[in-house]
Amino acid sequence: MTVVKAGVYAFSAPAFLGFPLFRARMFPGPVIMDRPDPMPDTRAPDTQPAPSAPTGSPPELAIELRGLTKTYKASGKAPAKLALKGIDLAIPRGSVYGLLGPNGAGKSTMINILAGLVTKSGGTAKIWGIDIDQDPRAARAAIGVVPQELNMDPFFTPRELLDLQAGLYGVPKRERQTDRLLEAVGLKDKANAYARTLSGGMRRRLMVAKAMVHTPPVLVLDEPTAGVDVELRQSLWAHVRELNRAGTTVVLTTHYLEEAQELCDSIAIINHGQVVACDSTDRLLRTLDRKDLVAVVDQDLTEVPATLAGFEVTLKGRQLTVQYPPSRVKVGEVLNAIAAAGLTIVDLSTKESDLEDIFLQLTRAPAGNGAG
C-alpha cells in the first residue's frame, strides 16, 4: 500500500490502481493518464540484418550429416545417454524424406540439433550447404520445423500468429507473405478468427504456415498426423505433396508406416542412435526377400500337408498362408506343392512385403541406451 497526501487529505491506496480513482474524485473532469513521449531512436542501423532464406545456386543436398553424435551428460541418478552414435545422412534437395524409428531411437534429438535447440557433441551438420557451427543464423534460416505439439496462443488470430512468427525471424513487414501462406494452407477465411476456434486439422495446417513464414527451403514435419482422423491425414498428405511440388524439401518423421510408404521418395530407419537402413523407398521394400501366398483349398485341414514342409506355413481352416523368398522360389513351386497334397485351390492371393515388415525386422535389436 502507498500513502498519498493531497492538502489536508491523506489515505492509503494501491500504487497502480488506486491513484487514478482518487484523482478522479478529487479533481472532477477528464482524467488522462500521463504517458511520456517515445524516446527518439538514435541507435545506429543494425549491422547484422535478419537472416533470410539462402539464395544463389542451390546445393545438391538439403541436409548433410557426417559422424553426428550427441551424449546427454549424467544428471543426478540418471546415467549419461549416448543418443546419437555417428549418424551419416544425406538428404537430397527436392525430396520427401522419411525418418523412421521407434521411440527413443534418436529422431527428435537429431531434429533438435538441426533446429538449433540442442548442441551436438561431435560430427558435422549442414543445412542447405551451411554448417550449423560456422553460420548458425543462416543455417536456422534455411529450415522450418513443425513440432508435434500444437504450440500457439489461443487468443491470437492466424494472421497475428504468422505476423508474430515472421517478426521473430526478422522478416521485414514489406516482405511478409501472411495472406499467401494462409491461402496456401486453406485458412484464408479464418485469418481473423481466434486460434482457439480452429479445428484440430486447421491448427495443424497453421503450424505448417508458421514454419514457412521465412520461406525456408527445408521443412521438417515431426509426427504431423499424430492423433488425427483419416480424412484430416489425407488432407495433410495432399498439402505436403503441394509444398514439395513447389520446391520445398520435406523431412517427415512418423509412426504411421503406410504414411511414409505413400509419401516418401527415400527413407532412413534409425534405431538406438544409428542408421540401420537408408535407401529409396522402392529399393528398401525389395530388401526384404519375402512374399506371402494365401491359398483357400476345397477341404478343411487339421495339419499342414507334408509337401509344404520346406516352407513356412500358417494354417487356418481351409486357408494356407505360405511364406517364401521370391528371389529363390518361383510361385509355381508353391502351387505344385499344394497340388501334390491332393488339394484344389478355390481362391488365391499374394501379399508383398511392406514397410512395416522391414521396420520390424530392422528394429528388433536389443534395447540400447538411446534418447528420443
N, C-alpha and C positions, 0 to 999 in steps of 0.2 A: 504494500500500500504506500501511496505517496501523499504527503501533506501539502495542500495547495492553499496559499494565502492570497486574498484579494481585498484590500482595505481592512474592514473590521471582520470580514468573514474568513473563517478557516475551516477546512473539512478534509477528510481523507477520501481519496478516490483512486481507482486503478489508474496507473500511469498512462496506459494506452487508450482505454475505452472511456474512462470517467471524465476526463478533462473536456472533450468536445461537448458532452452533455451539460456539464457545469457552465461552460462558456455560453451555450445557447440560452440557458436560463437567466444568467446574469446580464447578458448583453443581447436582447432580442434583435432579430434581424438575420439576414442570411449569414450563414457561417461557412467560410471557405477554408478548408484545411490548407495550411501553408505548405507549398512544395518548392524546394529550391530549383532554380533554373538548371537545366542539364549543363554539366561542365563541357566546355568545348573539347573536342577530340584533337589533342595536339600530338598524338603518337605518330611516329614515322610509319609509312606504309609497310605492311607485312612483307618481309623479305623472303618468307617461305610460303609460297602460295599453297592453297589446299591441294592435296593430291587429287589427280584426276585419272580416269581410265587411260591405260597406256595407248600411245599412238605409234604410227610407223609400221614397219613390216612385222606382221605377227609371227611368233615363234612356232616351230613345229609342235612343241609340247606345251600344253596348257599348264600342267603340273609335273614337276620332276623331283623325285625324292631319291637320295643316294645315302645309304647307310644310316637312315634316320633312327635315332634311339631316344628313349625317354625313360628315366628312372625317377620314381617318386621316392623321396627320402623317407626314412623311418620316422614315425611320429608316435610318441607315447609307446603303447604296447604294439602298435601296428608295425610290422617289418617293412623294409624297403620293397618297392614293387618295380619290377622291370616291365614296363607297359609296352614298349616298342623295342624290338630286337634287330635293328639293322634293316629297316624297311627300304626296299628298292622298288620304285614305281614310276612308270612313265605314262602319263595320260595324254593322248593325242588331242590336238586342237580340233574343236568342232564335233567331238564325240559325246555320246551319252554313256557315261562310265559308271558301272556299279561297284560299290564296295560292300561286300557281304561278310558276315561273321557272327558268331554267337555273342551273347552278352559277355563283356569282359575281354573281347578279342583285341581291342586297341583302336577301334574305328574312331570313337569320339576323341580320344587323345590326339590322333593324327589330325582330325579336323580342327581341333582347338589350337594346335600348333600352327596350322596354315592361317587360321583367323587371327593369330597374334594373342590368343588368350592363355596359352601355355608355352613355356620356354622349353625348347628341346634340349636334350643332354648331349647329343652328338649328331654327326652327319650334316647333310645339306638339304635344303628345301628351296625350290624355285617355283614362283607363280608367274606365269606368262613371261618366263625368262628372267625374272627379277629375284635375286637372292633375298630371302626374308631377313637375313642378318645385315647385309650390305645396304639395303634400302627398304627398311620395314614399312615406311609410309607408302611408297609406291606399290609394294607387294600387297598391302592391305587394300589399296585402291583397285587392285586387279581382281578381287574376289568378293563375292557376296555370299553370305551364309544364312540359310533359313533353318533355324533351330527347330527341334521337335516341339518345344513348349511354345504356347501362344502368348508371347510377352508383349502386350500392348496396353496402353491406358484406355480403359473402357469409356472414359468421358471425353475422349478426343474423337474427332471425325477422321475418316480415312484420308481426306485431303490434309488435315492438320498433321496427322501422323507421318505422312510422306514428306511434307514440308519440314517437319522437325528432324526427320532422319536425314534428309538432304542437307540441312543446316549442320548437323553433327559431322557430316562428311566434308563440310566446307564447300558445297556446291553453290555457286552464286545464284541468286534468285532468277536472273535472266536466263540461266542455263538449266533450270529445273524443268523436268518433264512430268509434273504431277498428273496432269489431266491425261496425257498419253498413257502413262502407266496404269491409271485407274481404268481407262478404256480397255487396255490390253488384258487386264485380269477380270474384266466384266463387272467392275464396281463403279462405273461412271454415274449410274443413277443413285448410288449410295454414298456419293462423295461427301455429303454434308450430314449424314446420319451418324449418331453416336456409335462407336465401335461395339458397345455392349448390345446393340440391337441387331448386329450381324449374326448370321447363322455360322455354324462351325466351318462349313465349306468356304464361306466368304472370308472368314478370318484367316483361313489357310492361304487363300489367294492374296489377301492383303499382306501377309508375311512375305510372300514371294515378291510383291511390289516393293516392300520396304528394302529388301535385299538388293533391288535393282536400281535404287534411286541415283547411284553414282555411275551407272552404266558399266558394271564390271564385265569383262569378257568371260569370267568363270563364275558359275553359280553352283553352290553346294546345297543340296537338299537332304537334311538329316531326318529320316523317317517321316516324309511329308504326308503319308496317308495313314499314319498310326491312329487307330481308333475311329476311323471314318467309314461311312457306309459305302457299298459297292458303287452306287451311282456317282457319289462325290469322287470316289477314287478314279473312275473313268474320266470324269471332268478334269481332274488334276493331271492325269496322264496326257490328255489332249493338250493341256496348256504347256506341259513340259516339252512335248514334241514341237509346239509352235515356237517356243523360246529357242530350241535347238535349230530349227529351220532358219531362224533369224540370225544365227551365227554364234549363239552362246554355247560354250562348253558346259555341260551339265554333269555334275558328280552326284550320284544318288546312293544313299545308304538306306537299306530297307530290310525288314524281316519277312516281307511278302516276296517269296522267291519267284512266283509267277509274274510279279510286277517287274522284277529285274530281267527275267527272261523275255518279257514283252517289250521292254523299253530300251535295254542297254545294248550298245554295239560290242562292248568289251566288259569283262568282269574280273575283279580281283577278290579272292577269298582270303580273309585274314583270320588266323587262329593263334591265340596265345602270343600276340605281338609279332607274328611273322606272316609273310605272304606265302600261302601254301598252294595257290593256283592263280594264274594270271594269263588270260588269253581272250581271244574273241569269243563271243557267246556261242557261235556255231561250233568252233573247234573245241571249246570246253565241253559242250554237250556230247561231242564224239569221243571224248577221252574215256568215258565210262562205257566199256565194251559189254553192254548188257541189253537184252531185249526180252520182253515177255510175250509169249504166245498163249492166248486164252482160248481153250477149246471146250465146247459143250458137246458131250457124246450122247449116244442113244440109250444108255443104260446107267443105272446107279452103280457106283463103285464103292467098295469098302477099303480098298488099298490101291496104292499106285502100281500100275502094271510093271512087270519086270522088264519089259522092253524099254522103259523110260528110266532105268536105273542110273544111266550115265548123266542124267540131267537133274537140276534142282526143281522139284515139282511140288506144288501145293494142290491138295485135293479137297474139293468141297462139293459133295453130292455128285452131280454129273459133270461138274466143271473142273477141268485140269488147267492149271496155270504153270506153264513150263518156261523156266528162265534159261537162256542160252546166250553164248557170245557170238554175235553175228559175224565177227571177223574170222571165226574159225569153223562155225557150224552153219550150214545152209538150212533155211526154214523147211525145205523138203525132207531133210533128215529127221526133223522133229515129227513131221506129218507121217512119214513112213513108220516111225517107231510107234505112233498111236495106232496106225492101221494094223501093224504086226501083232498088236494085242487083241485083234478081232473087234475093234471099236469103230463105229461110224460117227464121223463128225457132223453135227447138225448146225453148229454155229461156230464161227471162228473170228477172232480179232487179235490185234497186236498192240503193244504199248511200248513206245520208245522211252528211253531214259530221259528224265527231265532234270532241271537244275536242282530240285530237292534231293534227288538220288546222289548227285555229285556232292552237294553241300554236306549231306550226312556222312558220306564216305570220307570226306577230307577233314571233317571237324570232330571225328570220333576219337581223336588223340587224347591221352590222359590230361586232366586239368593241369594248367600251369599257373604261374603267378602273374597274371595279366591284369589290366585295367581297361575300363570301358572304351 
